[in-house]
Amino acid sequence: MTTTVPDNDAAERAAEAARQAEARRLADKMWSYCDVLRDAGVSAIDYVEQLTYLLFLKMADERSRLPAALGGERILPEGIGWDALKAQSGDALENTYRHFLTELAKQKGTLGVVFRKAQNKVQDPALLKKLIVDLMDGETWGRQGTDVKGDAYEQLLARSATDVKSGAGQYFTPRSLITAMVDCVRPTPDDTVIDPACGTGGFLLAANEYIRRHHGSLTPGQRRRLTHGEAFRGVELVDGTARLAAMNMLLHGMCRADGVSPIEVRDGLAAPPTVRASLVLANPPFGKKSAITVIGMDGKATRDDIAYDRQDFWETTTNKQLNFVQHIARLMAMSGRAAVVVPDNVLFEGGAGEGIRRRLLKEYDVHTLLRLPTGIFYAGGVKANVLFFDRRPAGEEPWTKHLWVYDFRTGQHFTLKQNPLRREHLQDFVDRYLPGGDRGERAETERFRRFSYEELVARDKCNLDIFWLKDPSLEDADALQPPEVIAQEIVEDLEAALGEFAAIAEALQNRASPGDSGSPLSEDQ
């Protein structure tokens, strides 16, 4: 008699495929209304924002109907509910919806962050009614697991990032890059993971997913940290983006609607950190200058560069990216680790940039640099890298012994649509990184080289923008990329150059007083 042994792996794969299929169905259904609202003047990212409000109200209604033994509770203020909204039409619906948003914005915790400064951008009551009745009311959202709801919401965010006019892509880091970075640093249930410029929360979600996948047995304390907003924290300056991050984490079961919000809405650079991170994962916003717009008594607008007065910073600079590097260094707990996306200028800029790099190399273990290819970010013209470093106790000797540089830029050509970056493209780097292994066992390859501390600090301005490979397409006509790829790379290079010139022109204009022809550039420009 033959005994059939169940194939657990096959069952798990089938279950995962079913979850992904259901997530796609939900995402497709929700996205199907986007074009209708786009014709009515609602951008893709605004559409997702409106869905966030309605989805929250519907889920809160379903939760209130559950028995207490199954987690049922009311989390919305009295007088605010799904049935009351669904019963209205026309102007009454618009007025009721606006009242709900205003009242919910006054609440505390995650609920308050989701509805902070919320506005109804669906001006046609008939379209709003269609979203409520046809889209949201037709689904039982509480029946869906957190994986399904969360993945569907993530897919919506990814699709909204392609809406160029809304600028949503600037808050979206390619998920293939995020997962590769997370696989390298290996988050644990005991980590406090912080993203000081969290966007829609992609890094925090990926860290949570990694922990769930690799740490099956959790203590009650660890489980509470992962579900009550204690293990993951994010800071986001833009209200609309912060609400998407908070909702993203809520749907993935990483916080409670009536609990303390893991997402703070503020300028992450404005003050020294009050909570230390054992792991920092971040892709701070691209763009060199930090500035505020000031409206004068004559009604004219001027922009003042911000140089943050932080006593804990090594250097004072208006370069936003350099300030984020300093902030992240101070944010890390002792023995903490960081994986941060930085643009090329952070690696080579003089003045304050040189000072920051020298201090970082000496006081931290800056051990790995991944040079990223172009064509992977929605922000055009970006040349970026991932810098991995660990915090160490104060000492006389430099903590950085060797910096390993992996050149994944030379000879690599990606585009957002025709040839997007996939996780498998980064597998060789992850393998060479040796996650959790002894870095002393790393081996050099054609793309992966080691540079000593002495070599680094001897370079002009401590320049870490290191490359040695030659692009084969420059030497071999047969290796040339298709014309559309070449054209896109030219466009990105021109956009990057124009951005630099625009920053210089703006700085000159701001510093020139009436009657002056201008003023010289400072060293760090």
Long-range contacts (C-beta under 8 A, 24 or more apart in sequence): 19-145, 19-147, 19-148, 19-151, 20-151, 22-144, 22-148, 22-152, 23-147, 23-148, 23-149, 23-151, 23-152, 23-155, 24-152, 24-155, 26-139, 26-144, 26-148, 26-149, 26-152, 27-151, 27-152, 27-153, 27-155, 27-156, 27-159, 29-135, 29-139, 30-135, 30-152, 30-156, 31-155, 31-156, 31-159, 33-130, 33-131, 33-135, 34-159, 36-127, 36-130, 37-122, 37-127, 40-122, 40-123, 40-124, 40-127, 41-123, 42-121, 42-122, 43-163, 43-165, 43-166, 43-168, 44-159, 44-160, 44-162, 44-163, 44-166, 44-168, 45-160, 45-163, 45-166, 45-168, 45-240, 46-121, 46-166, 47-160, 48-156, 48-157, 48-160, 48-244, 49-121, 49-240, 49-243, 49-244, 50-120, 50-121, 50-122, 50-131, 51-131, 51-135, 51-136, 51-156, 52-114, 52-243, 52-244, 52-247, 53-101, 53-114, 53-115, 53-118, 54-131, 54-132, 54-135, 54-136, 55-136, 55-141, 55-153, 55-247, 56-114, 56-115, 56-247, 56-250, 56-257, 57-81, 57-82, 57-85, 57-100, 58-82, 58-136, 58-137, 58-139, 58-141, 59-141, 59-142, 60-257, 62-140, 62-141, 62-142, 63-142, 66-142, 73-258, 75-111, 75-257, 75-258, 76-104, 76-111, 77-103, 77-104, 77-107, 79-103, 80-104, 82-137, 85-132, 86-132, 86-133, 86-137, 89-125, 89-129, 90-125, 91-125, 93-125, 93-128, 93-129, 93-132, 94-120, 94-125, 94-128, 97-128, 109-256, 109-257, 109-258, 109-259, 109-260, 109-261, 110-229, 110-246, 110-249, 110-250, 110-255, 110-256, 110-257, 110-258, 110-259, 110-260, 110-261, 110-262, 110-263, 111-257, 111-258, 112-261, 113-242, 113-243, 113-246, 113-261, 113-263, 113-265, 114-243, 114-246, 114-247, 114-250, 114-257, 115-243, 116-239, 116-242, 116-243, 116-265, 117-239, 118-243, 146-251, 146-252, 146-253, 147-252, 149-251, 149-252, 150-205, 150-248, 150-251, 150-252, 150-253, 153-247, 153-248, 153-251, 154-205, 154-248, 157-200, 157-244, 157-248, 161-378, 162-378, 162-416, 164-378, 168-378, 169-377, 169-378, 169-379, 170-285, 170-286, 170-378, 170-379, 171-199, 171-200, 171-238, 171-241, 171-244, 172-199, 172-200, 172-202, 172-378, 173-199, 173-202, 173-203, 173-283, 173-341, 173-377, 174-376, 174-377, 174-420, 174-421, 175-202, 175-206, 175-423, 176-420, 176-421, 176-422, 176-423, 176-425, 176-426, 177-341, 177-372, 177-376, 177-386, 177-421, 177-426, 178-202, 178-203, 178-206, 178-281, 179-206, 179-423, 180-423, 180-426, 180-427, 180-429, 180-430, 181-281, 181-339, 181-386, 182-206, 182-207, 182-210, 182-281, 182-339, 183-210, 183-430, 183-435, 184-339, 184-368, 184-388, 184-430, 184-433, 184-435, 185-279, 185-281, 185-337, 185-339, 185-388, 185-435, 186-210, 186-214, 186-435, 186-436, 187-211, 187-279, 188-215, 189-215, 189-218, 189-219, 189-222, 189-225, 189-226, 189-231, 190-222, 190-225, 190-278, 191-231, 191-278, 191-279, 192-230, 192-231, 192-233, 192-275, 192-276, 192-277, 192-278, 192-279, 192-333, 193-231, 193-232, 193-233, 193-277, 193-278, 193-279, 193-280, 193-281, 194-232, 194-233, 194-234, 194-235, 194-275, 194-277, 194-279, 194-280, 194-331, 195-233, 195-234, 195-235, 195-280, 195-281, 195-282, 196-234, 196-235, 196-268, 196-269, 196-280, 196-282, 196-284, 196-324, 196-327, 196-328, 196-331, 197-235, 197-236, 197-237, 197-268, 197-282, 197-283, 197-284, 197-285, 197-324, 198-234, 198-235, 198-236, 198-245, 198-263, 198-282, 199-236, 199-241, 199-245, 199-283, 200-241, 200-244, 200-245, 200-248, 201-234, 201-244, 201-245, 201-246, 201-248, 201-249, 201-263, 203-281, 203-282, 203-283, 204-232, 204-233, 204-234, 204-245, 204-249, 204-254, 204-262, 204-281, 205-248, 205-249, 205-252, 205-254, 206-281, 207-232, 207-279, 207-281, 208-232, 208-252, 208-254, 226-254, 227-253, 227-254, 227-255, 227-256, 228-255, 228-256, 228-259, 228-260, 229-254, 229-255, 229-256, 229-259, 229-260, 229-261, 229-262, 230-262, 232-262, 233-262, 233-263, 233-264, 233-275, 233-277, 234-262, 234-263, 234-264, 235-263, 235-264, 235-266, 235-268, 236-263, 236-264, 236-265, 236-268, 237-265, 237-266, 237-267, 237-268, 239-265, 268-324, 268-327, 269-308, 269-310, 269-320, 269-323, 269-324, 269-327, 270-308, 271-310, 272-310, 272-311, 272-312, 272-330, 273-327, 273-330, 273-331, 276-331, 276-332, 276-333, 276-336, 277-331, 277-332, 277-333, 277-336, 277-338, 278-332, 278-333, 278-335, 278-336, 278-337, 279-336, 279-337, 279-338, 280-328, 280-331, 280-332, 280-336, 280-337, 280-338, 280-339, 280-340, 281-338, 281-339, 281-340, 282-324, 282-328, 282-338, 282-339, 282-340, 282-341, 283-340, 283-341, 284-320, 284-321, 284-324, 284-340, 284-341, 284-342, 285-320, 286-321, 286-343, 286-377, 286-379, 286-382, 286-384, 287-320, 287-321, 287-499, 288-319, 288-320, 288-321, 288-345, 288-500, 288-503, 289-318, 289-319, 289-320, 289-503, 289-506, 289-507, 290-318, 290-319, 290-320, 290-323, 291-318, 291-506, 302-510, 303-506, 303-510, 304-510, 305-507, 305-510, 314-355, 314-356, 314-359, 315-351, 315-352, 315-355, 315-356, 316-352, 317-351, 317-352, 317-353, 317-524, 318-524, 319-345, 319-349, 319-352, 319-353, 319-524, 321-345, 321-346, 322-346, 322-349, 322-352, 322-353, 322-356, 325-356, 325-360, 325-387, 326-356, 329-360, 329-363, 329-364, 329-389, 329-391, 332-391, 333-391, 334-391, 334-392, 334-393, 335-390, 335-391, 335-392, 336-390, 336-391, 337-388, 337-389, 337-390, 337-391, 338-387, 338-388, 338-389, 338-390, 338-391, 339-386, 339-387, 339-388, 340-386, 340-387, 341-372, 341-384, 341-385, 341-386, 342-384, 342-385, 342-386, 342-387, 343-382, 343-383, 343-384, 343-385, 344-383, 344-384, 344-385, 344-465, 346-385, 346-387, 347-385, 347-463, 347-464, 347-465, 348-461, 348-463, 348-464, 348-465, 349-461, 349-524, 350-461, 350-523, 350-524, 351-522, 351-523, 351-524, 352-524, 353-461, 353-524, 354-461, 354-462, 357-462, 357-464, 358-457, 358-462, 360-389, 360-400, 361-398, 361-400, 361-403, 361-453, 361-456, 361-457, 361-462, 362-398, 362-399, 362-400, 363-392, 363-394, 363-399, 364-389, 364-390, 364-391, 364-392, 364-399, 364-400, 365-389, 365-390, 365-391, 365-392, 365-399, 365-400, 365-401, 366-400, 366-403, 367-400, 367-402, 367-403, 367-404, 367-439, 368-403, 368-404, 368-405, 368-406, 368-433, 369-403, 369-404, 369-405, 369-406, 369-464, 369-466, 370-406, 370-408, 370-429, 371-405, 371-406, 371-407, 371-408, 371-409, 371-410, 371-467, 372-408, 372-409, 373-408, 373-409, 373-412, 373-413, 373-414, 373-421, 374-409, 374-414, 374-489, 374-492, 375-413, 375-414, 375-415, 375-416, 375-419, 375-421, 375-485, 375-488, 375-489, 375-492, 376-414, 376-416, 376-420, 376-421, 378-416, 380-491, 380-492, 380-495, 380-496, 381-491, 381-492, 381-493, 381-494, 381-495, 381-496, 381-497, 381-498, 381-499, 382-492, 382-496, 383-409, 383-496, 388-433, 398-453, 400-453, 400-456, 401-452, 401-453, 402-439, 402-450, 402-451, 402-452, 402-453, 403-450, 403-451, 403-453, 403-456, 403-464, 404-439, 404-442, 404-448, 404-449, 404-450, 404-451, 405-448, 405-449, 405-450, 405-451, 405-466, 406-432, 406-433, 406-447, 406-448, 407-447, 407-448, 407-449, 407-467, 407-468, 407-469, 408-447, 409-467, 410-467, 410-469, 410-470, 410-471, 411-469, 411-471, 411-472, 411-473, 413-481, 413-485, 413-489, 415-484, 415-485, 415-488, 418-484, 418-485, 419-485
